[in-house]
């Protein structure tokens, strides 16, 4: 780029230099923004793949005992209030993820989403503990 030698011209170095500098800075900002957005998209895809891989598929069978999530909990239910109701028995499984369950106490049946269920596990079987009497120490 050639600059005119005449000082009276509008295209002097003092006028063009700030304009060139501003264009250069805008171009740098645009490149940084593009790089940032590209990196953000890549990170979003990676986190989505990570979380999708951690989702566990629940496989329920008819006759299996399950617990139902108590969806009508208050915001502050207290420490000892259980989030699960049941056990219930699965009577029918639908293709869309819905499950028909039956309560053991009242034999009522209703449909719920399989995300609200978890497998019922019985409590631990405890063995009888041997009791030992302690004697007073001899002084």
Beta strands, then each sheet from edge to edge (+ up, - down):
strand 1: 65-69
strand 2: 84-93
strand 3: 98-103
strand 4: 109-113
strand 5: 117-119
sheet 1: 4+ 3- 2+ 1- 5+
end
